[in-house]
Amino acid sequence: MPDVVVVGAGVMGSAAAWALAEAGREVVVLERFTAGHDRAGSHGETRLFRLVYDTVDYIRLAKEALSQWRQLESLTGRALLETTGGVEHGMAPQELRRLLEALAVEHVDAEVLDAAEAGRRWPGMRFADPVLFQPEAGRLKAADAIAAFHSAEADFRFEQQVERIDVVGDDGPVDIHTASGTVRAPRVIVAAGPWTPALVGKLPALRVTQEQPRHFRPIHDDIAWPNFVHWRKGGFDTYGLLAPGEGVKVGFHAGGPSSIRTVATSSRTQWPIGPCGRTSRTGFPGWTRRTRRRSAVFTTTPRPLTSSSTNLGRSPWPAVSPATASSSRRRSASCWPAWRSGQRAHRTGSPRPAPSGNPEATLTLLC
């Protein structure tokens, strides 16, 4: 019997499996689709990494994630996170002050530039307001990161759709039923994105949206591109980064339509160029309008989660722990991985804690 079963092999489930395996647990991962599938939110080549948030809780999580990305690089021999620096602009003065105060609490370096100086540094972008520059922001190689997690000493089983989860008694063990049979374990982590409520039961409402970032071709290859977040008054924030070989990737944070149908089928609504095209013309003279798009399904909570409330809410069974992303308007497109469960067990030197009561294996991930 494995110590833990993880349902879902996207970045959340794969990071959890890696951490638990590193801590000496025996882990089975069940994924309903093939490795690297495009039906949810973990596919694609790049994700944005940043430390700039307006709450100290999120900055602390991002700093921890940065350290753990570097640890993952060291352990796997893969270069995963490239430092590019990041800019934030469009904030109201009080929002900028709040960002600077939160960064100062956590001793995170940041620099405020006027619009003219920022334009000279990054001629591919146009600025109208003061710009906050944070030098540790970066570009994550998302596909390579998931491949690194999949190198864990865990049993990854693809095309194994979980049909239901039954808890034996009040506190486990847990039977995880698939078309191929049943797997029993003391604990299960459900990291199934939009499919989570169907497996776990009553949870706070999750918001499922179809996001469709676009890639624009730079006019010149030698233009420097930091990560960027444009805080848009009265609208969805714009984020972006240079994706080598694909162009400058730009999208709106959690701005897509509700997309339950997309989860159940392989359909994808193709949005018109509209808002992204206008953003291209008005804010980014350094790229052309030649574009291609990608689609992803995001699953978030209705409200941001903080370190004081890291659970989605209790599942009906203590042995089952759900994992999904917070919906913070200011959260990064990627501050994976929160390996908190496995890392904690690893740090305490406990190679295989007994999976009883409320063990380290019970895990909820943020970001």
VENGIVEN-V108240 format. One line per field, one symbol per residue. psi: psi as a letter, one per 30 degrees, with the letter a starting at -180 (. if undefined). A space follows every 50 residues. Layout:
BEGIN
psi=???
END
This chain:
BEGIN
psi=klekkkjkgaeeeeeeeeeeefggljkkkkkfalkglgfbgfllfllkkl fjlgkeeeeeeeeeeeeeeeeeeeffgkjejkkflkkklgkleeeeeeee eeeeeghkklkkkleeeeeeeifflkkflkkkkjfflajkjeeeeeeeef gliljkjlhikkelkkkjafhllkkjklffakkklelkkjhgbffeefee bkllkkkkljkillkkkkekfgkkjllkkjjjkgakkklllkjkffajkk lkjhgllkheeeeflglkkjkleceeeeeeeffifgllfkllllklkkjl lelkklffiflflklfkffkklkaklgkfgllfjhlkiheeeeeeeefgj eikkilcilffkkkkl.
END
